[in-house]
């Protein structure tokens, strides 16, 4: 709503043999700048745990 956008995601990464490698969680906050029609600015944070 308005000029802000919040996106979150959860994921899992697997190695080439199909074994579970790590989990991942990410969040991203974006803002639309009204004086630039096609520009968005994002700040991202991502964390993962290595197994």
PDB file of N, CA, C and O in Angstrom:
ATOM      1  N   UNK A   1       0.837  -1.184   0.000  1.00  0.00           N
ATOM      2  CA  UNK A   1       0.000   0.000   0.000  1.00  0.00           C
ATOM      3  C   UNK A   1       0.881   1.246   0.000  1.00  0.00           C
ATOM      4  O   UNK A   1       1.898   1.300   0.691  1.00  0.00           O
ATOM      5  N   UNK A   2       0.495   2.198  -0.748  1.00  0.00           N
ATOM      6  CA  UNK A   2       1.276   3.433  -0.795  1.00  0.00           C
ATOM      7  C   UNK A   2       2.615   3.227  -1.458  1.00  0.00           C
ATOM      8  O   UNK A   2       2.746   2.383  -2.344  1.00  0.00           O
ATOM      9  N   UNK A   3       3.620   3.989  -1.039  1.00  0.00           N
ATOM     10  CA  UNK A   3       4.918   3.914  -1.713  1.00  0.00           C
ATOM     11  C   UNK A   3       5.826   2.790  -1.202  1.00  0.00           C
ATOM     12  O   UNK A   3       6.943   2.645  -1.699  1.00  0.00           O
ATOM     13  N   UNK A   4       5.377   1.988  -0.222  1.00  0.00           N
ATOM     14  CA  UNK A   4       6.237   0.974   0.384  1.00  0.00           C
ATOM     15  C   UNK A   4       5.841  -0.427  -0.038  1.00  0.00           C
ATOM     16  O   UNK A   4       4.673  -0.701  -0.313  1.00  0.00           O
ATOM     17  N   UNK A   5       6.829  -1.310  -0.085  1.00  0.00           N
ATOM     18  CA  UNK A   5       6.619  -2.715  -0.410  1.00  0.00           C
ATOM     19  C   UNK A   5       7.457  -3.554   0.548  1.00  0.00           C
ATOM     20  O   UNK A   5       8.649  -3.296   0.714  1.00  0.00           O
ATOM     21  N   UNK A   6       6.847  -4.553   1.180  1.00  0.00           N
ATOM     22  CA  UNK A   6       7.557  -5.477   2.064  1.00  0.00           C
ATOM     23  C   UNK A   6       7.402  -6.877   1.490  1.00  0.00           C
ATOM     24  O   UNK A   6       6.287  -7.323   1.219  1.00  0.00           O
ATOM     25  N   UNK A   7       8.534  -7.576   1.302  1.00  0.00           N
ATOM     26  CA  UNK A   7       8.528  -8.923   0.750  1.00  0.00           C
ATOM     27  C   UNK A   7       9.313  -9.835   1.688  1.00  0.00           C
ATOM     28  O   UNK A   7      10.390  -9.466   2.157  1.00  0.00           O
ATOM     29  N   UNK A   8       8.781 -11.017   1.960  1.00  0.00           N
ATOM     30  CA  UNK A   8       9.500 -12.010   2.753  1.00  0.00           C
ATOM     31  C   UNK A   8       9.524 -13.328   1.986  1.00  0.00           C
ATOM     32  O   UNK A   8       8.653 -13.594   1.157  1.00  0.00           O
ATOM     33  N   UNK A   9      10.526 -14.140   2.272  1.00  0.00           N
ATOM     34  CA  UNK A   9      10.599 -15.448   1.627  1.00  0.00           C
ATOM     35  C   UNK A   9      11.318 -16.442   2.528  1.00  0.00           C
ATOM     36  O   UNK A   9      12.182 -16.073   3.324  1.00  0.00           O
ATOM     37  N   UNK A  10      10.946 -17.698   2.386  1.00  0.00           N
ATOM     38  CA  UNK A  10      11.597 -18.817   3.058  1.00  0.00           C
ATOM     39  C   UNK A  10      12.004 -19.806   1.987  1.00  0.00           C
ATOM     40  O   UNK A  10      11.297 -19.970   0.993  1.00  0.00           O
ATOM     41  N   UNK A  11      13.135 -20.468   2.175  1.00  0.00           N
ATOM     42  CA  UNK A  11      13.568 -21.417   1.162  1.00  0.00           C
ATOM     43  C   UNK A  11      14.486 -22.483   1.731  1.00  0.00           C
ATOM     44  O   UNK A  11      14.928 -22.409   2.877  1.00  0.00           O
ATOM     45  N   UNK A  12      14.755 -23.459   0.911  1.00  0.00           N
ATOM     46  CA  UNK A  12      15.674 -24.535   1.252  1.00  0.00           C
ATOM     47  C   UNK A  12      16.584 -24.780   0.055  1.00  0.00           C
ATOM     48  O   UNK A  12      16.124 -24.800  -1.086  1.00  0.00           O
ATOM     49  N   UNK A  13      17.855 -24.964   0.315  1.00  0.00           N
ATOM     50  CA  UNK A  13      18.823 -25.236  -0.733  1.00  0.00           C
ATOM     51  C   UNK A  13      19.285 -26.682  -0.634  1.00  0.00           C
ATOM     52  O   UNK A  13      19.502 -27.206   0.458  1.00  0.00           O
ATOM     53  N   UNK A  14      19.432 -27.312  -1.784  1.00  0.00           N
ATOM     54  CA  UNK A  14      19.859 -28.710  -1.853  1.00  0.00           C
ATOM     55  C   UNK A  14      21.126 -28.801  -2.689  1.00  0.00           C
ATOM     56  O   UNK A  14      21.313 -28.020  -3.622  1.00  0.00           O
ATOM     57  N   UNK A  15      22.009 -29.763  -2.358  1.00  0.00           N
ATOM     58  CA  UNK A  15      23.209 -29.939  -3.174  1.00  0.00           C
ATOM     59  C   UNK A  15      22.870 -30.745  -4.424  1.00  0.00           C
ATOM     60  O   UNK A  15      21.729 -31.173  -4.599  1.00  0.00           O
ATOM     61  N   UNK A  16      23.845 -30.949  -5.281  1.00  0.00           N
ATOM     62  CA  UNK A  16      23.602 -31.583  -6.581  1.00  0.00           C
ATOM     63  C   UNK A  16      23.168 -33.037  -6.466  1.00  0.00           C
ATOM     64  O   UNK A  16      22.635 -33.589  -7.428  1.00  0.00           O
ATOM     65  N   UNK A  17      23.385 -33.684  -5.298  1.00  0.00           N
ATOM     66  CA  UNK A  17      22.934 -35.059  -5.085  1.00  0.00           C
ATOM     67  C   UNK A  17      21.532 -35.121  -4.500  1.00  0.00           C
ATOM     68  O   UNK A  17      20.986 -36.208  -4.312  1.00  0.00           O
ATOM     69  N   UNK A  18      20.950 -33.974  -4.212  1.00  0.00           N
ATOM     70  CA  UNK A  18      19.597 -33.923  -3.665  1.00  0.00           C
ATOM     71  C   UNK A  18      19.542 -33.926  -2.144  1.00  0.00           C
ATOM     72  O   UNK A  18      18.457 -34.015  -1.569  1.00  0.00           O
ATOM     73  N   UNK A  19      20.687 -33.829  -1.485  1.00  0.00           N
ATOM     74  CA  UNK A  19      20.714 -33.776  -0.022  1.00  0.00           C
ATOM     75  C   UNK A  19      20.466 -32.339   0.437  1.00  0.00           C
ATOM     76  O   UNK A  19      20.909 -31.388  -0.207  1.00  0.00           O
ATOM     77  N   UNK A  20      19.761 -32.191   1.548  1.00  0.00           N
ATOM     78  CA  UNK A  20      19.482 -30.869   2.110  1.00  0.00           C
ATOM     79  C   UNK A  20      20.782 -30.185   2.480  1.00  0.00           C
ATOM     80  O   UNK A  20      21.618 -30.785   3.156  1.00  0.00           O
ATOM     81  N   UNK A  21      20.977 -28.944   2.056  1.00  0.00           N
ATOM     82  CA  UNK A  21      22.209 -28.214   2.349  1.00  0.00           C
ATOM     83  C   UNK A  21      21.988 -27.135   3.408  1.00  0.00           C
ATOM     84  O   UNK A  21      22.729 -27.087   4.390  1.00  0.00           O
ATOM     85  N   UNK A  22      20.983 -26.266   3.233  1.00  0.00           N
ATOM     86  CA  UNK A  22      20.759 -25.164   4.179  1.00  0.00           C
ATOM     87  C   UNK A  22      19.358 -24.581   4.008  1.00  0.00           C
ATOM     88  O   UNK A  22      18.760 -24.681   2.937  1.00  0.00           O
ATOM     89  N   UNK A  23      18.855 -23.986   5.051  1.00  0.00           N
ATOM     90  CA  UNK A  23      17.602 -23.238   4.988  1.00  0.00           C
ATOM     91  C   UNK A  23      17.912 -21.758   4.843  1.00  0.00           C
ATOM     92  O   UNK A  23      19.016 -21.311   5.155  1.00  0.00           O
ATOM     93  N   UNK A  24      16.939 -21.007   4.372  1.00  0.00           N
ATOM     94  CA  UNK A  24      17.177 -19.587   4.136  1.00  0.00           C
ATOM     95  C   UNK A  24      15.908 -18.797   4.436  1.00  0.00           C
ATOM     96  O   UNK A  24      14.802 -19.246   4.135  1.00  0.00           O
ATOM     97  N   UNK A  25      16.075 -17.622   5.030  1.00  0.00           N
ATOM     98  CA  UNK A  25      14.972 -16.689   5.266  1.00  0.00           C
ATOM     99  C   UNK A  25      15.430 -15.302   4.835  1.00  0.00           C
ATOM    100  O   UNK A  25      16.571 -14.913   5.085  1.00  0.00           O
ATOM    101  N   UNK A  26      14.534 -14.557   4.185  1.00  0.00           N
ATOM    102  CA  UNK A  26      14.907 -13.232   3.694  1.00  0.00           C
ATOM    103  C   UNK A  26      13.743 -12.268   3.855  1.00  0.00           C
ATOM    104  O   UNK A  26      12.580 -12.670   3.828  1.00  0.00           O
ATOM    105  N   UNK A  27      14.068 -10.997   4.021  1.00  0.00           N
ATOM    106  CA  UNK A  27      13.078  -9.918   4.075  1.00  0.00           C
ATOM    107  C   UNK A  27      13.606  -8.755   3.256  1.00  0.00           C
ATOM    108  O   UNK A  27      14.809  -8.491   3.235  1.00  0.00           O
ATOM    109  N   UNK A  28      12.699  -8.061   2.580  1.00  0.00           N
ATOM    110  CA  UNK A  28      13.097  -6.930   1.735  1.00  0.00           C
ATOM    111  C   UNK A  28      12.077  -5.813   1.885  1.00  0.00           C
ATOM    112  O   UNK A  28      10.870  -6.052   1.846  1.00  0.00           O
ATOM    113  N   UNK A  29      12.564  -4.607   2.055  1.00  0.00           N
ATOM    114  CA  UNK A  29      11.729  -3.415   2.152  1.00  0.00           C
ATOM    115  C   UNK A  29      12.040  -2.536   0.955  1.00  0.00           C
ATOM    116  O   UNK A  29      13.200  -2.211   0.706  1.00  0.00           O
ATOM    117  N   UNK A  30      11.017  -2.152   0.216  1.00  0.00           N
ATOM    118  CA  UNK A  30      11.209  -1.307  -0.954  1.00  0.00           C
ATOM    119  C   UNK A  30      10.400  -0.034  -0.851  1.00  0.00           C
ATOM    120  O   UNK A  30       9.360   0.008  -0.194  1.00  0.00           O
ATOM    121  N   UNK A  31      10.886   1.000  -1.506  1.00  0.00           N
ATOM    122  CA  UNK A  31      10.162   2.269  -1.553  1.00  0.00           C
ATOM    123  C   UNK A  31      10.131   2.742  -3.009  1.00  0.00           C
ATOM    124  O   UNK A  31      11.142   2.705  -3.711  1.00  0.00           O
ATOM    125  N   UNK A  32       8.962   3.183  -3.439  1.00  0.00           N
ATOM    126  CA  UNK A  32       8.785   3.747  -4.773  1.00  0.00           C
ATOM    127  C   UNK A  32       8.991   5.254  -4.670  1.00  0.00           C
ATOM    128  O   UNK A  32       8.370   5.912  -3.835  1.00  0.00           O
ATOM    129  N   UNK A  33       9.846   5.793  -5.502  1.00  0.00           N
ATOM    130  CA  UNK A  33      10.098   7.229  -5.496  1.00  0.00           C
ATOM    131  C   UNK A  33       9.183   7.887  -6.526  1.00  0.00           C
ATOM    132  O   UNK A  33       9.287   7.576  -7.712  1.00  0.00           O
ATOM    133  N   UNK A  34       8.301   8.775  -6.115  1.00  0.00           N
ATOM    134  CA  UNK A  34       7.302   9.327  -7.030  1.00  0.00           C
ATOM    135  C   UNK A  34       7.881  10.157  -8.164  1.00  0.00           C
ATOM    136  O   UNK A  34       7.232  10.297  -9.201  1.00  0.00           O
ATOM    137  N   UNK A  35       9.079  10.713  -8.009  1.00  0.00           N
ATOM    138  CA  UNK A  35       9.659  11.537  -9.067  1.00  0.00           C
ATOM    139  C   UNK A  35      10.454  10.707 -10.074  1.00  0.00           C
ATOM    140  O   UNK A  35      10.932  11.253 -11.068  1.00  0.00           O
ATOM    141  N   UNK A  36      10.613   9.369  -9.837  1.00  0.00           N
ATOM    142  CA  UNK A  36      11.177   8.435 -10.820  1.00  0.00           C
ATOM    143  C   UNK A  36      10.127   7.367 -11.082  1.00  0.00           C
ATOM    144  O   UNK A  36       9.792   6.607 -10.173  1.00  0.00           O
ATOM    145  N   UNK A  37       9.609   7.289 -12.278  1.00  0.00           N
ATOM    146  CA  UNK A  37       8.504   6.369 -12.581  1.00  0.00           C
ATOM    147  C   UNK A  37       8.920   4.904 -12.542  1.00  0.00           C
ATOM    148  O   UNK A  37       8.103   4.053 -12.190  1.00  0.00           O
ATOM    149  N   UNK A  38      10.168   4.582 -12.894  1.00  0.00           N
ATOM    150  CA  UNK A  38      10.581   3.190 -13.004  1.00  0.00           C
ATOM    151  C   UNK A  38      11.704   2.829 -12.036  1.00  0.00           C
ATOM    152  O   UNK A  38      12.479   1.912 -12.310  1.00  0.00           O
ATOM    153  N   UNK A  39      11.806   3.524 -10.923  1.00  0.00           N
ATOM    154  CA  UNK A  39      12.889   3.267  -9.970  1.00  0.00           C
ATOM    155  C   UNK A  39      12.306   2.862  -8.628  1.00  0.00           C
ATOM    156  O   UNK A  39      11.410   3.522  -8.101  1.00  0.00           O
ATOM    157  N   UNK A  40      12.830   1.759  -8.076  1.00  0.00           N
ATOM    158  CA  UNK A  40      12.497   1.328  -6.721  1.00  0.00           C
ATOM    159  C   UNK A  40      13.819   1.162  -5.983  1.00  0.00           C
ATOM    160  O   UNK A  40      14.807   0.726  -6.573  1.00  0.00           O
ATOM    161  N   UNK A  41      13.845   1.499  -4.721  1.00  0.00           N
ATOM    162  CA  UNK A  41      15.029   1.316  -3.893  1.00  0.00           C
ATOM    163  C   UNK A  41      14.710   0.249  -2.857  1.00  0.00           C
ATOM    164  O   UNK A  41      13.681   0.317  -2.184  1.00  0.00           O
ATOM    165  N   UNK A  42      15.594  -0.739  -2.730  1.00  0.00           N
ATOM    166  CA  UNK A  42      15.370  -1.853  -1.811  1.00  0.00           C
ATOM    167  C   UNK A  42      16.483  -1.945  -0.784  1.00  0.00           C
ATOM    168  O   UNK A  42      17.635  -1.613  -1.062  1.00  0.00           O
ATOM    169  N   UNK A  43      16.121  -2.400   0.408  1.00  0.00           N
ATOM    170  CA  UNK A  43      17.074  -2.806   1.437  1.00  0.00           C
ATOM    171  C   UNK A  43      16.730  -4.257   1.761  1.00  0.00           C
ATOM    172  O   UNK A  43      15.580  -4.572   2.066  1.00  0.00           O
ATOM    173  N   UNK A  44      17.725  -5.137   1.697  1.00  0.00           N
ATOM    174  CA  UNK A  44      17.481  -6.578   1.877  1.00  0.00           C
ATOM    175  C   UNK A  44      18.269  -7.116   3.052  1.00  0.00           C
ATOM    176  O   UNK A  44      19.341  -6.614   3.391  1.00  0.00           O
ATOM    177  N   UNK A  45      17.713  -8.154   3.669  1.00  0.00           N
ATOM    178  CA  UNK A  45      18.399  -8.896   4.717  1.00  0.00           C
ATOM    179  C   UNK A  45      18.131 -10.368   4.464  1.00  0.00           C
ATOM    180  O   UNK A  45      16.985 -10.771   4.260  1.00  0.00           O
ATOM    181  N   UNK A  46      19.185 -11.170   4.477  1.00  0.00           N
ATOM    182  CA  UNK A  46      19.051 -12.591   4.225  1.00  0.00           C
ATOM    183  C   UNK A  46      19.893 -13.337   5.236  1.00  0.00           C
ATOM    184  O   UNK A  46      21.006 -12.912   5.545  1.00  0.00           O
ATOM    185  N   UNK A  47      19.387 -14.436   5.754  1.00  0.00           N
ATOM    186  CA  UNK A  47      20.142 -15.259   6.682  1.00  0.00           C
ATOM    187  C   UNK A  47      19.980 -16.715   6.275  1.00  0.00           C
ATOM    188  O   UNK A  47      18.924 -17.110   5.781  1.00  0.00           O
ATOM    189  N   UNK A  48      21.010 -17.507   6.478  1.00  0.00           N
ATOM    190  CA  UNK A  48      20.938 -18.934   6.185  1.00  0.00           C
ATOM    191  C   UNK A  48      21.762 -19.686   7.220  1.00  0.00           C
ATOM    192  O   UNK A  48      22.651 -19.123   7.859  1.00  0.00           O
ATOM    193  N   UNK A  49      21.452 -20.962   7.371  1.00  0.00           N
ATOM    194  CA  UNK A  49      22.189 -21.793   8.309  1.00  0.00           C
ATOM    195  C   UNK A  49      22.816 -22.948   7.534  1.00  0.00           C
ATOM    196  O   UNK A  49      22.126 -23.636   6.781  1.00  0.00           O
ATOM    197  N   UNK A  50      24.096 -23.161   7.710  1.00  0.00           N
ATOM    198  CA  UNK A  50      24.797 -24.228   7.013  1.00  0.00           C
ATOM    199  C   UNK A  50      24.731 -25.495   7.856  1.00  0.00           C
ATOM    200  O   UNK A  50      25.040 -25.477   9.048  1.00  0.00           O
ATOM    201  N   UNK A  51      24.330 -26.586   7.232  1.00  0.00           N
ATOM    202  CA  UNK A  51      24.202 -27.868   7.927  1.00  0.00           C
ATOM    203  C   UNK A  51      25.401 -28.716   7.603  1.00  0.00           C
ATOM    204  O   UNK A  51      25.506 -29.845   8.082  1.00  0.00           O
TER     205      UNK A  51
END
